Amino acid sequence: MSPVGAPVGTRPPARAARATPAVGWWFAVYLAVLVWLVVWKLGAPGVGGGPRQPPKLVPFVASGVAGASAPLEVAANVLLFVPFGAYLGLLVPGWRWWRVVTLAGGASLLLEVTQYVLVVGSADVSDVLANAAGALVGLGLVDLARRHGRPRSARGLARACAAGTAVAVLALALLAASSLRYGPARHVPPGDGHRAAPAMMSG
């Protein structure tokens, strides 16, 4: 029978499937890896001893002593937060997109401030914007799966997030055990005769 007030022959909109507890656990694992990757670049947690770099407050373009954001670095920051938005879309399907973007941007800003305070990296507004955009992409993927009206699509995306997180943990563990370290190119003052360090640096 059709619900009272609903036209005959129509079906009520399908409710978003509730995420399993495992999705929440995998989200926690993702967040832990995210902090380790962004703040400490896969190295041992600690406080830096070098000079504190001034924050880059003008996004993407060169400003002051900071150079323009490299396209590859921007793309990496977008991809880094795609799971953030996907996990939130699975865990809190009732949230509007702006709440997800706000939370992602706030988390990214907290990571940038932490790097600055601990003197373990440079704070860049470009990273916050790219991370927020990545979370929006992840949320859009979940919403697209649900709009098809197939619960299996959302469940498949949840499995993909969990599998991707597991693979990322394994890959980062192997990378951390090697002599390479992750890190964006360092901003250097123009005319100092030195080039920015590459994103993957030997230990």
Secondary structure as UniProt FT lines:
FT   TURN            4..5
FT   TURN            8..9
FT   HELIX           21..40
FT   TURN            41..42
FT   TURN            64..65
FT   HELIX           71..80
FT   HELIX           82..91
FT   TURN            93..94
FT   HELIX           97..118
FT   HELIX           125..147
FT   TURN            148..149
FT   HELIX           151..177
FT   TURN            178..179
FT   STRAND          180..182
FT   TURN            190..191
FT   STRAND          200..202
//
